[in-house]
Amino acid sequence: MSEKIDRFAVIGGSQAYTLLQKGALGGRRIGPRNTPFGWSQPVFEIERGGAPPFYFLSRHGEDKYAVTASFVNYRANIYALRDIGVTQVVSWSGPGAISAGYAVGEFVVIDDVIDETRSRPSTFFEGKGIGFVRQSPTFCPRLRRAIIAALEAMKCEHSTRGTYVCTEGPRLETAAEIRKFKIIGGDLVGMTLVPEVFLAKELEMCCAAICYVTNYAEGVRSAGGAGFQPGRLFEGLASDEEMRKVDEAVALLPEIISRISASLAESAARDCACPRLMERYRKRGDIPDDWKEWVRK
């Protein structure tokens, strides 16, 4: 089974709101959408340089960092995008590096996730007998290939593998926690991709993530690194030069996204497994074709 591509969307992460403020993304503000799970963040329709239009949602707010990752309404955001016909989502995120092998400002197309969150609503299917969705691969291979192709075409420094550890927040992690995450196979640490990717998969949406490294996590640097610096972003975990590299990476995201959108538009169908993730329940007669009935309260 393959499905005609409908619409593509990007969920913006750290500093997405600054691009909206600067007009770097442009586009038409559709606004927030009311869903069975509350109001989503505002949705924008973006057109850039003749590329097919796509949708954009800044998970933390549109004019400042208004909502920390712990309190983002992930279900409302994913539902809102699906409701306007989005079937493919790229999530961007600015995590810290657990592995010293990554450079600050480097892009990472992660391929797996470790869930260390504790209290976030993590499914659309509360109290229902459905939702056993396989998580290998965690991210859509087809969408990952489109991201990697865009980064290669732009000659961006990037890695094509990485495991993202998602913590609850809003506090940053302790050095001992970072050591634990390294032991269990984590490469990057952030707060936003869970439950976002899992919710998208529950609605049979393709989902992939593009990360840019914002700093080295607590304890990764040598003992000679900078100490606590009050009043600065991450209180000294990132130097001025590193923050400059992060700003450069963020500035490239509109072009990267436009290339991904154009690449996806050239394909006629989603030939991945994503449109069939709930097929077992359809075959058993547990769910109808209308996805809204799956999540109706």
C-alpha positions in Angstrom: 0.0 0.0 0.0 1.3 3.5 -0.9 -0.3 6.8 -0.2 -0.3 10.0 -2.2 1.7 12.6 -0.5 -0.4 15.3 1.0 1.4 17.9 3.0 4.8 18.4 4.7 5.4 20.3 8.0 8.2 21.3 10.2 8.1 21.6 14.0 10.6 24.2 15.0 12.7 23.9 18.1 15.0 26.2 20.0 15.3 29.6 18.3 12.5 28.8 15.8 10.7 31.8 17.2 13.6 34.1 16.4 13.3 33.2 12.7 9.6 34.0 12.8 10.4 37.4 14.5 13.0 38.2 11.9 10.8 37.2 9.0 13.4 34.7 7.9 10.6 32.1 7.2 7.9 34.4 5.9 4.6 32.8 5.1 1.0 33.2 6.2 -0.1 32.8 9.8 -3.0 30.4 10.0 -3.0 30.6 13.8 -3.5 28.1 16.6 -6.0 25.3 16.1 -8.4 23.9 18.7 -8.2 20.1 19.1 -9.7 17.5 21.4 -6.4 17.9 23.4 -6.5 21.7 23.7 -5.0 24.5 21.6 -2.0 23.9 19.4 0.8 26.4 18.8 0.1 28.7 15.8 0.6 27.1 12.4 2.2 29.0 9.5 2.0 28.3 5.8 5.4 28.9 4.2 6.4 29.5 0.6 10.1 30.0 -0.3 11.7 30.5 -3.6 9.2 28.7 -5.7 9.4 25.5 -3.6 6.1 23.8 -2.7 4.5 25.4 0.3 4.9 23.7 3.7 3.6 24.2 7.2 5.6 25.4 10.2 4.9 25.2 13.9 7.2 26.6 16.6 6.7 24.3 19.6 7.9 26.8 22.2 5.9 29.8 21.0 6.0 32.3 18.1 7.4 35.4 19.6 9.6 34.2 22.5 10.5 31.0 24.3 7.1 31.0 26.0 6.6 27.2 26.8 9.4 25.0 28.0 9.7 21.5 26.6 8.1 19.9 29.7 4.8 21.7 29.1 4.5 21.7 25.3 1.1 20.3 24.3 2.5 17.7 22.0 -0.8 16.0 21.3 -2.5 19.2 20.3 0.4 20.1 17.9 0.5 16.7 16.2 -3.3 16.5 15.9 -3.5 20.0 14.5 -1.0 19.2 11.7 -2.7 15.9 10.9 -6.0 17.7 10.8 -4.8 20.1 8.0 -3.6 17.1 5.9 0.0 16.8 7.0 1.4 13.3 6.5 5.2 14.1 6.9 6.8 15.9 9.7 10.4 17.0 10.3 11.1 18.0 13.9 14.1 20.2 14.6 15.8 20.3 18.0 18.9 21.8 19.5 20.3 19.2 21.9 23.6 19.1 23.8 26.3 16.6 22.9 27.0 13.7 25.2 29.7 12.4 22.8 32.7 14.7 22.4 32.9 13.5 18.9 30.3 16.0 17.8 31.1 19.7 17.1 29.0 22.5 18.3 26.9 23.7 15.3 27.1 20.3 13.6 23.9 18.9 12.2 22.9 15.3 13.3 20.2 13.3 11.6 19.5 11.1 14.6 18.3 7.5 14.1 17.1 6.5 17.6 15.7 7.8 20.9 15.9 6.9 24.5 12.9 8.1 26.5 13.8 9.5 29.9 10.7 11.6 30.3 8.4 11.0 33.3 5.1 12.8 33.3 4.1 13.8 29.7 0.9 12.5 28.0 2.6 10.1 25.6 -0.2 8.5 23.5 -3.5 9.4 21.8 -4.9 6.1 22.9 -5.4 6.4 26.6 -7.7 3.7 28.0 -7.9 1.9 24.6 -6.7 -1.5 23.4 -4.6 -0.1 20.6 -1.2 1.5 20.2 1.3 -1.3 20.0 3.3 0.6 17.3 6.7 -0.9 16.4 9.6 1.6 16.9 12.2 0.1 14.6 13.0 2.2 12.7 12.2 5.0 15.1 12.3 7.6 12.3 11.0 7.3 8.7 13.9 6.2 6.5 12.6 8.0 3.5 12.3 11.3 5.3 15.8 10.8 6.8 17.2 10.3 3.3 15.6 13.6 2.2 17.2 15.5 5.1 20.6 13.9 4.5 20.4 14.8 0.8 19.7 18.4 1.6 22.6 18.6 4.1 24.9 17.0 1.5 23.8 19.4 -1.3 24.5 22.4 1.0 27.8 20.9 2.2 26.8 21.3 5.8 28.9 19.5 8.4 26.7 16.6 9.6 26.4 13.1 11.0 23.9 10.6 9.9 23.7 8.6 13.1 23.0 9.4 16.7 20.8 8.4 19.6 18.9 11.2 21.3 18.2 11.0 25.0 15.0 12.9 25.9 14.8 14.2 29.5 11.9 15.7 31.3 13.2 19.1 32.1 12.9 22.0 32.4 16.1 21.7 34.4 19.3 20.7 32.7 20.9 17.3 33.5 23.4 16.6 36.2 26.9 15.3 35.3 26.0 12.0 36.8 22.9 11.7 34.6 25.0 12.5 31.5 27.5 9.7 32.5 24.5 7.3 32.8 23.2 8.3 29.4 26.6 7.7 27.9 26.7 4.2 29.4 23.3 3.3 27.9 24.3 4.5 24.4 23.1 8.1 24.3 24.9 10.6 21.9 22.8 13.7 22.4 20.6 15.0 25.1 17.5 17.2 24.7 13.9 17.7 25.9 11.6 17.8 23.0 11.4 14.8 20.6 9.5 12.6 23.1 6.6 12.1 22.8 6.5 14.0 19.5 7.8 11.3 17.3 5.7 8.6 18.9 2.5 10.6 18.6 3.2 11.2 14.9 3.6 7.5 14.3 0.4 6.7 16.1 -1.4 8.8 13.4 0.7 7.0 10.6 2.7 10.2 9.8 6.2 10.0 8.6 8.5 11.6 11.1 12.2 12.4 11.2 14.4 14.8 13.1 17.2 17.1 12.3 19.3 18.3 15.3 22.0 20.9 15.6 24.5 20.6 18.5 24.1 23.6 20.8 26.7 22.8 23.5 28.4 20.0 25.3 26.4 18.4 28.1 27.3 18.7 31.7 30.6 17.0 32.6 31.6 16.3 28.9 34.3 19.0 28.8 37.6 18.6 30.6 38.0 20.0 34.1 39.6 23.1 32.6 36.3 24.2 30.9 34.3 27.3 31.8 32.6 27.3 35.2 29.2 28.6 36.1 28.5 31.9 34.5 25.2 33.5 35.7 23.1 35.4 33.2 24.4 33.5 30.1 22.6 30.9 28.0 23.2 27.5 29.6 25.2 29.4 32.4 28.5 28.9 30.7 28.1 25.5 29.0 28.5 27.3 25.6 31.2 29.8 24.8 30.7 32.9 22.7 32.3 31.2 19.7 30.1 28.1 20.1 27.0 30.3 20.3 28.0 32.0 17.1 28.3 28.6 15.4 24.8 27.7 16.7 23.4 31.0 15.2 25.0 30.1 11.9 23.4 26.6 12.0 19.9 28.1 12.8 20.2 30.5 9.9 20.7 27.6 7.5 17.5 25.8 8.6 15.1 27.7 6.3 17.1 26.7 3.2 17.5 23.1 4.4 13.8 22.8 5.0 13.0 24.3 1.6 15.3 21.7 0.0 13.6 18.9 1.9 10.2 20.1 0.9 11.2 20.3 -2.8 12.7 16.8 -2.7 9.6 15.3 -1.1 7.3 17.0 -3.7 9.2 15.1 -6.5 8.1 11.8 -5.1 4.7 10.4 -6.0 4.0 8.3 -2.9 5.1 7.3 0.6 6.7 3.9 0.0 7.8 3.5 3.6 5.9 1.6 6.3 4.6 4.7 8.1 1.2 4.7 6.4 0.6 1.1 7.6 1.6 1.3 11.2 -2.0 0.8 12.4 -2.9 -1.7 9.7 -3.2 -4.6 12.2 -6.0 -2.8 14.0 -7.8 -2.0 10.7 -7.7 -5.6 9.6 -9.1 -6.7 12.9 -11.9 -4.2 12.7 -10.8 -2.3 15.8 -10.5 1.0 14.1 -12.2 2.6 11.0 -10.4 4.4 8.2 -11.0 7.8 9.7 -8.1 8.5 12.0 -10.1 11.0 14.1 -12.2 8.2 15.3 -9.1 6.5 16.7 -8.4 9.4 19.1 -11.9 10.6 19.8 -12.4 11.1 23.6 
